[in-house]
């Protein structure tokens, strides 16, 4: 499973979501209107990245259930 390219892509997508989440949360803690706008933009990016990650997970599960290696 760890040599499956799709699995590696899924893990990378999940890590990307986690990084965006941490950056967004850390930006919420800073003062200023510009930081608030940046935090909101990062959270929108997180939602998009999370959507892609979920689609990749579903694709991975679908392919594995079909017997694909």
N, CA, C and O atoms as a CHARMM CRD file, in Angstrom:
* protein
*
  276
    1    1 UNK  N      0.82900  -1.18800   0.00000 PROA 1      0.00000
    2    1 UNK  CA     0.00000   0.00000   0.00000 PROA 1      0.00000
    3    1 UNK  C      0.87600   1.25600   0.00000 PROA 1      0.00000
    4    1 UNK  O      0.51600   2.25200  -0.62700 PROA 1      0.00000
    5    2 UNK  N      2.01200   1.22600   0.68800 PROA 2      0.00000
    6    2 UNK  CA     2.84800   2.41600   0.76100 PROA 2      0.00000
    7    2 UNK  C      3.58000   2.69200  -0.55000 PROA 2      0.00000
    8    2 UNK  O      4.14300   3.77300  -0.72400 PROA 2      0.00000
    9    3 UNK  N      3.57800   1.74500  -1.45900 PROA 3      0.00000
   10    3 UNK  CA     4.19600   1.96400  -2.76300 PROA 3      0.00000
   11    3 UNK  C      3.16800   2.36400  -3.81700 PROA 3      0.00000
   12    3 UNK  O      3.53400   2.64700  -4.95800 PROA 3      0.00000
   13    4 UNK  N      1.89200   2.39200  -3.45000 PROA 4      0.00000
   14    4 UNK  CA     0.82600   2.77300  -4.36900 PROA 4      0.00000
   15    4 UNK  C      0.88100   4.28600  -4.59800 PROA 4      0.00000
   16    4 UNK  O      0.76700   5.05300  -3.64200 PROA 4      0.00000
   17    5 UNK  N      1.05400   4.72900  -5.84900 PROA 5      0.00000
   18    5 UNK  CA     1.15900   6.16700  -6.12300 PROA 5      0.00000
   19    5 UNK  C     -0.08600   6.95000  -5.68800 PROA 5      0.00000
   20    5 UNK  O      0.02900   8.07700  -5.20600 PROA 5      0.00000
   21    6 UNK  N     -1.26400   6.36200  -5.85500 PROA 6      0.00000
   22    6 UNK  CA    -2.48700   7.06500  -5.45000 PROA 6      0.00000
   23    6 UNK  C     -2.53200   7.24500  -3.93100 PROA 6      0.00000
   24    6 UNK  O     -2.98700   8.27800  -3.43900 PROA 6      0.00000
   25    7 UNK  N     -2.06200   6.24500  -3.19500 PROA 7      0.00000
   26    7 UNK  CA    -2.02300   6.36000  -1.73800 PROA 7      0.00000
   27    7 UNK  C     -1.09000   7.49800  -1.31900 PROA 7      0.00000
   28    7 UNK  O     -1.40300   8.26000  -0.40500 PROA 7      0.00000
   29    8 UNK  N      0.04000   7.60500  -1.98400 PROA 8      0.00000
   30    8 UNK  CA     1.00000   8.67700  -1.67000 PROA 8      0.00000
   31    8 UNK  C      0.38200  10.04100  -1.97800 PROA 8      0.00000
   32    8 UNK  O      0.58200  10.99800  -1.22900 PROA 8      0.00000
   33    9 UNK  N     -0.36400  10.12900  -3.07100 PROA 9      0.00000
   34    9 UNK  CA    -1.04500  11.38800  -3.41100 PROA 9      0.00000
   35    9 UNK  C     -2.09900  11.72600  -2.36700 PROA 9      0.00000
   36    9 UNK  O     -2.23900  12.88900  -1.98600 PROA 9      0.00000
   37   10 UNK  N     -2.83900  10.72900  -1.90000 PROA 10     0.00000
   38   10 UNK  CA    -3.85800  10.94600  -0.86600 PROA 10     0.00000
   39   10 UNK  C     -3.20800  11.45700   0.41500 PROA 10     0.00000
   40   10 UNK  O     -3.70900  12.39800   1.03100 PROA 10     0.00000
   41   11 UNK  N     -2.10500  10.84900   0.81500 PROA 11     0.00000
   42   11 UNK  CA    -1.40500  11.28000   2.02600 PROA 11     0.00000
   43   11 UNK  C     -0.90000  12.71200   1.85900 PROA 11     0.00000
   44   11 UNK  O     -1.01600  13.52200   2.77900 PROA 11     0.00000
   45   12 UNK  N     -0.34300  13.02500   0.69100 PROA 12     0.00000
   46   12 UNK  CA     0.14600  14.38200   0.43300 PROA 12     0.00000
   47   12 UNK  C     -0.99900  15.39400   0.48100 PROA 12     0.00000
   48   12 UNK  O     -0.82900  16.49600   1.00200 PROA 12     0.00000
   49   13 UNK  N     -2.15500  15.02800  -0.05500 PROA 13     0.00000
   50   13 UNK  CA    -3.31100  15.93100  -0.02200 PROA 13     0.00000
   51   13 UNK  C     -3.76400  16.16500   1.41500 PROA 13     0.00000
   52   13 UNK  O     -4.09100  17.29300   1.78600 PROA 13     0.00000
   53   14 UNK  N     -3.78600  15.11400   2.22200 PROA 14     0.00000
   54   14 UNK  CA    -4.18900  15.25700   3.62900 PROA 14     0.00000
   55   14 UNK  C     -3.18900  16.11600   4.40400 PROA 14     0.00000
   56   14 UNK  O     -3.58200  16.94000   5.23100 PROA 14     0.00000
   57   15 UNK  N     -1.90800  15.92200   4.13600 PROA 15     0.00000
   58   15 UNK  CA    -0.89300  16.76200   4.78500 PROA 15     0.00000
   59   15 UNK  C     -1.02100  18.21800   4.33500 PROA 15     0.00000
   60   15 UNK  O     -0.82800  19.13600   5.13200 PROA 15     0.00000
   61   16 UNK  N     -1.34200  18.42400   3.07100 PROA 16     0.00000
   62   16 UNK  CA    -1.56300  19.78400   2.57800 PROA 16     0.00000
   63   16 UNK  C     -2.71600  20.46100   3.28600 PROA 16     0.00000
   64   16 UNK  O     -2.63000  21.64100   3.62700 PROA 16     0.00000
   65   17 UNK  N     -3.79200  19.72900   3.51100 PROA 17     0.00000
   66   17 UNK  CA    -4.93700  20.27000   4.24800 PROA 17     0.00000
   67   17 UNK  C     -4.52000  20.63700   5.66500 PROA 17     0.00000
   68   17 UNK  O     -4.90400  21.68900   6.17700 PROA 17     0.00000
   69   18 UNK  N     -3.73900  19.77700   6.29600 PROA 18     0.00000
   70   18 UNK  CA    -3.29100  20.04500   7.66900 PROA 18     0.00000
   71   18 UNK  C     -2.40600  21.28900   7.73700 PROA 18     0.00000
   72   18 UNK  O     -2.52700  22.09000   8.66400 PROA 18     0.00000
   73   19 UNK  N     -1.52200  21.44900   6.76100 PROA 19     0.00000
   74   19 UNK  CA    -0.64300  22.62800   6.73900 PROA 19     0.00000
   75   19 UNK  C     -1.46000  23.90500   6.55500 PROA 19     0.00000
   76   19 UNK  O     -1.23500  24.89600   7.25000 PROA 19     0.00000
   77   20 UNK  N     -2.40000  23.88000   5.62800 PROA 20     0.00000
   78   20 UNK  CA    -3.24300  25.05500   5.40000 PROA 20     0.00000
   79   20 UNK  C     -4.05300  25.37700   6.65600 PROA 20     0.00000
   80   20 UNK  O     -4.22200  26.54600   7.00200 PROA 20     0.00000
   81   21 UNK  N     -4.55300  24.34600   7.33900 PROA 21     0.00000
   82   21 UNK  CA    -5.31600  24.55300   8.56300 PROA 21     0.00000
   83   21 UNK  C     -4.46300  25.20900   9.63400 PROA 21     0.00000
   84   21 UNK  O     -4.91000  26.15400  10.28400 PROA 21     0.00000
   85   22 UNK  N     -3.25500  24.72900   9.82800 PROA 22     0.00000
   86   22 UNK  CA    -2.37100  25.30400  10.85200 PROA 22     0.00000
   87   22 UNK  C     -2.02700  26.75300  10.51300 PROA 22     0.00000
   88   22 UNK  O     -2.02600  27.61800  11.38800 PROA 22     0.00000
   89   23 UNK  N     -1.73700  27.00900   9.24300 PROA 23     0.00000
   90   23 UNK  CA    -1.43800  28.39000   8.84100 PROA 23     0.00000
   91   23 UNK  C     -2.63300  29.30900   9.06600 PROA 23     0.00000
   92   23 UNK  O     -2.47700  30.43800   9.53300 PROA 23     0.00000
   93   24 UNK  N     -3.81800  28.82700   8.73400 PROA 24     0.00000
   94   24 UNK  CA    -5.01800  29.64300   8.92600 PROA 24     0.00000
   95   24 UNK  C     -5.30700  29.91700  10.38300 PROA 24     0.00000
   96   24 UNK  O     -5.65200  31.04100  10.74600 PROA 24     0.00000
   97   25 UNK  N     -5.17400  28.91000  11.22400 PROA 25     0.00000
   98   25 UNK  CA    -5.43100  29.10200  12.65200 PROA 25     0.00000
   99   25 UNK  C     -4.39700  30.03200  13.27000 PROA 25     0.00000
  100   25 UNK  O     -4.73200  30.86900  14.10800 PROA 25     0.00000
  101   26 UNK  N     -3.13100  29.88500  12.85600 PROA 26     0.00000
  102   26 UNK  CA    -2.10400  30.76900  13.41000 PROA 26     0.00000
  103   26 UNK  C     -2.31300  32.21600  12.97300 PROA 26     0.00000
  104   26 UNK  O     -1.96900  33.13900  13.71200 PROA 26     0.00000
  105   27 UNK  N     -2.86700  32.42100  11.79500 PROA 27     0.00000
  106   27 UNK  CA    -3.13000  33.77900  11.31600 PROA 27     0.00000
  107   27 UNK  C     -4.31300  34.39900  12.04500 PROA 27     0.00000
  108   27 UNK  O     -4.35300  35.61600  12.22500 PROA 27     0.00000
  109   28 UNK  N     -5.28400  33.58100  12.47300 PROA 28     0.00000
  110   28 UNK  CA    -6.42100  34.11100  13.23300 PROA 28     0.00000
  111   28 UNK  C     -5.96300  34.74800  14.54000 PROA 28     0.00000
  112   28 UNK  O     -6.60000  35.68400  15.02200 PROA 28     0.00000
  113   29 UNK  N     -4.87900  34.26200  15.11800 PROA 29     0.00000
  114   29 UNK  CA    -4.40700  34.76900  16.40200 PROA 29     0.00000
  115   29 UNK  C     -3.70400  36.10200  16.31800 PROA 29     0.00000
  116   29 UNK  O     -3.45700  36.72500  17.35000 PROA 29     0.00000
  117   30 UNK  N     -3.37300  36.56200  15.12800 PROA 30     0.00000
  118   30 UNK  CA    -2.65600  37.82700  14.96900 PROA 30     0.00000
  119   30 UNK  C     -3.65000  38.97500  14.81700 PROA 30     0.00000
  120   30 UNK  O     -4.75800  38.80200  14.31100 PROA 30     0.00000
  121   31 UNK  N     -3.22500  40.13400  15.26300 PROA 31     0.00000
  122   31 UNK  CA    -4.07500  41.32100  15.19800 PROA 31     0.00000
  123   31 UNK  C     -4.01000  41.96600  13.82200 PROA 31     0.00000
  124   31 UNK  O     -3.04100  41.78700  13.08400 PROA 31     0.00000
  125   32 UNK  N     -5.04100  42.71100  13.49000 PROA 32     0.00000
  126   32 UNK  CA    -5.04500  43.47700  12.25400 PROA 32     0.00000
  127   32 UNK  C     -6.05900  42.95600  11.25300 PROA 32     0.00000
  128   32 UNK  O     -6.34700  41.76100  11.17800 PROA 32     0.00000
  129   33 UNK  N     -6.59000  43.90300  10.48600 PROA 33     0.00000
  130   33 UNK  CA    -7.60300  43.56300   9.49500 PROA 33     0.00000
  131   33 UNK  C     -7.01200  42.72400   8.36100 PROA 33     0.00000
  132   33 UNK  O     -7.67100  41.82800   7.83300 PROA 33     0.00000
  133   34 UNK  N     -5.77800  43.01900   7.99700 PROA 34     0.00000
  134   34 UNK  CA    -5.14100  42.27700   6.90400 PROA 34     0.00000
  135   34 UNK  C     -4.94600  40.80800   7.27400 PROA 34     0.00000
  136   34 UNK  O     -5.11100  39.92600   6.43200 PROA 34     0.00000
  137   35 UNK  N     -4.59900  40.55100   8.51800 PROA 35     0.00000
  138   35 UNK  CA    -4.44300  39.16300   8.96300 PROA 35     0.00000
  139   35 UNK  C     -5.78100  38.43100   8.99000 PROA 35     0.00000
  140   35 UNK  O     -5.83400  37.23300   8.71400 PROA 35     0.00000
  141   36 UNK  N     -6.85200  39.13100   9.31600 PROA 36     0.00000
  142   36 UNK  CA    -8.17500  38.52100   9.29100 PROA 36     0.00000
  143   36 UNK  C     -8.57400  38.11200   7.88900 PROA 36     0.00000
  144   36 UNK  O     -9.13300  37.03600   7.67700 PROA 36     0.00000
  145   37 UNK  N     -8.27700  38.99200   6.92300 PROA 37     0.00000
  146   37 UNK  CA    -8.58100  38.66600   5.52800 PROA 37     0.00000
  147   37 UNK  C     -7.74200  37.47900   5.05300 PROA 37     0.00000
  148   37 UNK  O     -8.22500  36.60600   4.33300 PROA 37     0.00000
  149   38 UNK  N     -6.48000  37.46700   5.47000 PROA 38     0.00000
  150   38 UNK  CA    -5.59900  36.36100   5.06700 PROA 38     0.00000
  151   38 UNK  C     -6.06800  35.04800   5.69200 PROA 38     0.00000
  152   38 UNK  O     -6.04800  34.00400   5.03900 PROA 38     0.00000
  153   39 UNK  N     -6.48800  35.10200   6.94900 PROA 39     0.00000
  154   39 UNK  CA    -6.96800  33.88800   7.61600 PROA 39     0.00000
  155   39 UNK  C     -8.21600  33.35400   6.92200 PROA 39     0.00000
  156   39 UNK  O     -8.34900  32.14600   6.72500 PROA 39     0.00000
  157   40 UNK  N     -9.12500  34.24200   6.55200 PROA 40     0.00000
  158   40 UNK  CA   -10.33500  33.80600   5.84900 PROA 40     0.00000
  159   40 UNK  C     -9.99500  33.20700   4.48500 PROA 40     0.00000
  160   40 UNK  O    -10.60000  32.21700   4.07400 PROA 40     0.00000
  161   41 UNK  N     -9.03700  33.79900   3.78600 PROA 41     0.00000
  162   41 UNK  CA    -8.62200  33.26400   2.49200 PROA 41     0.00000
  163   41 UNK  C     -8.00200  31.87600   2.66800 PROA 41     0.00000
  164   41 UNK  O     -8.26200  30.97200   1.87300 PROA 41     0.00000
  165   42 UNK  N     -7.18900  31.71000   3.70300 PROA 42     0.00000
  166   42 UNK  CA    -6.59300  30.40200   3.95500 PROA 42     0.00000
  167   42 UNK  C     -7.65300  29.36200   4.29500 PROA 42     0.00000
  168   42 UNK  O     -7.53300  28.20400   3.89700 PROA 42     0.00000
  169   43 UNK  N     -8.67700  29.75800   5.01900 PROA 43     0.00000
  170   43 UNK  CA    -9.73800  28.80900   5.35900 PROA 43     0.00000
  171   43 UNK  C    -10.54700  28.41800   4.11100 PROA 43     0.00000
  172   43 UNK  O    -11.01200  27.28200   4.01100 PROA 43     0.00000
  173   44 UNK  N    -10.71500  29.33700   3.17400 PROA 44     0.00000
  174   44 UNK  CA   -11.37700  28.99100   1.91000 PROA 44     0.00000
  175   44 UNK  C    -10.51200  28.02500   1.11100 PROA 44     0.00000
  176   44 UNK  O    -11.02300  27.08100   0.50900 PROA 44     0.00000
  177   45 UNK  N     -9.20200  28.26000   1.10600 PROA 45     0.00000
  178   45 UNK  CA    -8.28700  27.33100   0.44800 PROA 45     0.00000
  179   45 UNK  C     -8.34200  25.96200   1.11700 PROA 45     0.00000
  180   45 UNK  O     -8.26400  24.93600   0.44200 PROA 45     0.00000
  181   46 UNK  N     -8.47600  25.94300   2.44100 PROA 46     0.00000
  182   46 UNK  CA    -8.55300  24.67300   3.16600 PROA 46     0.00000
  183   46 UNK  C     -9.77700  23.88300   2.73700 PROA 46     0.00000
  184   46 UNK  O     -9.70400  22.66900   2.54300 PROA 46     0.00000
  185   47 UNK  N    -10.89800  24.56800   2.58800 PROA 47     0.00000
  186   47 UNK  CA   -12.12300  23.88200   2.17900 PROA 47     0.00000
  187   47 UNK  C    -11.95100  23.26400   0.79700 PROA 47     0.00000
  188   47 UNK  O    -12.36600  22.12900   0.56800 PROA 47     0.00000
  189   48 UNK  N    -11.34300  24.00300  -0.11900 PROA 48     0.00000
  190   48 UNK  CA   -11.11000  23.47700  -1.46800 PROA 48     0.00000
  191   48 UNK  C    -10.14000  22.29500  -1.42700 PROA 48     0.00000
  192   48 UNK  O    -10.36500  21.28300  -2.09000 PROA 48     0.00000
  193   49 UNK  N     -9.07200  22.42400  -0.65500 PROA 49     0.00000
  194   49 UNK  CA    -8.09600  21.33500  -0.54600 PROA 49     0.00000
  195   49 UNK  C     -8.71600  20.11700   0.12500 PROA 49     0.00000
  196   49 UNK  O     -8.42500  18.98000  -0.24700 PROA 49     0.00000
  197   50 UNK  N     -9.55900  20.35600   1.10100 PROA 50     0.00000
  198   50 UNK  CA   -10.22700  19.25500   1.78700 PROA 50     0.00000
  199   50 UNK  C    -11.18300  18.52500   0.83400 PROA 50     0.00000
  200   50 UNK  O    -11.28800  17.29900   0.88000 PROA 50     0.00000
  201   51 UNK  N    -11.86000  19.25600  -0.00600 PROA 51     0.00000
  202   51 UNK  CA   -12.75200  18.65800  -1.00100 PROA 51     0.00000
  203   51 UNK  C    -11.95800  17.74600  -1.93900 PROA 51     0.00000
  204   51 UNK  O    -12.36400  16.61600  -2.21300 PROA 51     0.00000
  205   52 UNK  N    -10.83000  18.24700  -2.42200 PROA 52     0.00000
  206   52 UNK  CA    -9.98200  17.44600  -3.30400 PROA 52     0.00000
  207   52 UNK  C     -9.47300  16.20700  -2.57500 PROA 52     0.00000
  208   52 UNK  O     -9.45500  15.11400  -3.14200 PROA 52     0.00000
  209   53 UNK  N     -9.06100  16.37300  -1.32500 PROA 53     0.00000
  210   53 UNK  CA    -8.55300  15.23800  -0.55300 PROA 53     0.00000
  211   53 UNK  C     -9.63400  14.17300  -0.36200 PROA 53     0.00000
  212   53 UNK  O     -9.35600  12.97900  -0.47600 PROA 53     0.00000
  213   54 UNK  N    -10.85000  14.59400  -0.07700 PROA 54     0.00000
  214   54 UNK  CA   -11.94500  13.62900   0.10200 PROA 54     0.00000
  215   54 UNK  C    -12.23600  12.90300  -1.20900 PROA 54     0.00000
  216   54 UNK  O    -12.46600  11.69400  -1.20400 PROA 54     0.00000
  217   55 UNK  N    -12.22900  13.61900  -2.32400 PROA 55     0.00000
  218   55 UNK  CA   -12.43500  12.97400  -3.62100 PROA 55     0.00000
  219   55 UNK  C    -11.33800  11.94600  -3.91300 PROA 55     0.00000
  220   55 UNK  O    -11.61800  10.86300  -4.42700 PROA 55     0.00000
  221   56 UNK  N    -10.09800  12.28800  -3.58400 PROA 56     0.00000
  222   56 UNK  CA    -9.00000  11.35400  -3.79400 PROA 56     0.00000
  223   56 UNK  C     -9.13200  10.12100  -2.90300 PROA 56     0.00000
  224   56 UNK  O     -8.83500   9.00700  -3.33400 PROA 56     0.00000
  225   57 UNK  N     -9.57300  10.31700  -1.67400 PROA 57     0.00000
  226   57 UNK  CA    -9.78400   9.18500  -0.76100 PROA 57     0.00000
  227   57 UNK  C    -10.87100   8.27300  -1.31700 PROA 57     0.00000
  228   57 UNK  O    -10.72200   7.05100  -1.32200 PROA 57     0.00000
  229   58 UNK  N    -11.95900   8.86800  -1.78300 PROA 58     0.00000
  230   58 UNK  CA   -13.03700   8.06400  -2.35900 PROA 58     0.00000
  231   58 UNK  C    -12.56900   7.31100  -3.60600 PROA 58     0.00000
  232   58 UNK  O    -12.93500   6.15300  -3.80700 PROA 58     0.00000
  233   59 UNK  N    -11.76600   7.96200  -4.43400 PROA 59     0.00000
  234   59 UNK  CA   -11.21900   7.30500  -5.61600 PROA 59     0.00000
  235   59 UNK  C    -10.31600   6.14100  -5.21400 PROA 59     0.00000
  236   59 UNK  O    -10.38300   5.06500  -5.80800 PROA 59     0.00000
  237   60 UNK  N     -9.48300   6.35500  -4.21300 PROA 60     0.00000
  238   60 UNK  CA    -8.59000   5.30500  -3.72800 PROA 60     0.00000
  239   60 UNK  C     -9.38600   4.10300  -3.22400 PROA 60     0.00000
  240   60 UNK  O     -9.07200   2.96100  -3.55900 PROA 60     0.00000
  241   61 UNK  N    -10.41600   4.36200  -2.41700 PROA 61     0.00000
  242   61 UNK  CA   -11.23500   3.27400  -1.88100 PROA 61     0.00000
  243   61 UNK  C    -11.96000   2.55400  -3.01400 PROA 61     0.00000
  244   61 UNK  O    -12.03200   1.32600  -3.01800 PROA 61     0.00000
  245   62 UNK  N    -12.49200   3.29700  -3.96500 PROA 62     0.00000
  246   62 UNK  CA   -13.19700   2.69200  -5.09100 PROA 62     0.00000
  247   62 UNK  C    -12.27400   1.76800  -5.88800 PROA 62     0.00000
  248   62 UNK  O    -12.64100   0.63900  -6.21200 PROA 62     0.00000
  249   63 UNK  N    -11.08600   2.25600  -6.19500 PROA 63     0.00000
  250   63 UNK  CA   -10.14400   1.44600  -6.97500 PROA 63     0.00000
  251   63 UNK  C     -9.70900   0.21100  -6.19500 PROA 63     0.00000
  252   63 UNK  O     -9.59300  -0.86900  -6.77400 PROA 63     0.00000
  253   64 UNK  N     -9.46800   0.34800  -4.90600 PROA 64     0.00000
  254   64 UNK  CA    -9.06100  -0.79300  -4.08900 PROA 64     0.00000
  255   64 UNK  C    -10.18100  -1.83200  -3.98800 PROA 64     0.00000
  256   64 UNK  O     -9.90900  -3.03200  -3.98500 PROA 64     0.00000
  257   65 UNK  N    -11.42000  -1.38800  -3.90800 PROA 65     0.00000
  258   65 UNK  CA   -12.54300  -2.34000  -3.81900 PROA 65     0.00000
  259   65 UNK  C    -12.76800  -3.07200  -5.13600 PROA 65     0.00000
  260   65 UNK  O    -13.29400  -4.18500  -5.15400 PROA 65     0.00000
  261   66 UNK  N    -12.36800  -2.44200  -6.23700 PROA 66     0.00000
  262   66 UNK  CA   -12.51200  -3.07000  -7.54400 PROA 66     0.00000
  263   66 UNK  C    -11.40000  -4.08900  -7.78400 PROA 66     0.00000
  264   66 UNK  O    -11.40600  -4.77800  -8.80300 PROA 66     0.00000
  265   67 UNK  N    -10.47000  -4.18900  -6.88000 PROA 67     0.00000
  266   67 UNK  CA    -9.38100  -5.14500  -7.01800 PROA 67     0.00000
  267   67 UNK  C     -8.14000  -4.57800  -7.66800 PROA 67     0.00000
  268   67 UNK  O     -7.21000  -5.31600  -7.99300 PROA 67     0.00000
  269   68 UNK  N     -8.12100  -3.26500  -7.86100 PROA 68     0.00000
  270   68 UNK  CA    -6.95300  -2.63900  -8.45100 PROA 68     0.00000
  271   68 UNK  C     -5.77800  -2.59700  -7.49500 PROA 68     0.00000
  272   68 UNK  O     -5.95600  -2.41400  -6.29100 PROA 68     0.00000
  273   69 UNK  N     -4.60700  -2.76400  -8.01500 PROA 69     0.00000
  274   69 UNK  CA    -3.41000  -2.73000  -7.16400 PROA 69     0.00000
  275   69 UNK  C     -2.81200  -1.39400  -7.30700 PROA 69     0.00000
  276   69 UNK  O     -1.78600  -1.10800  -6.68900 PROA 69     0.00000
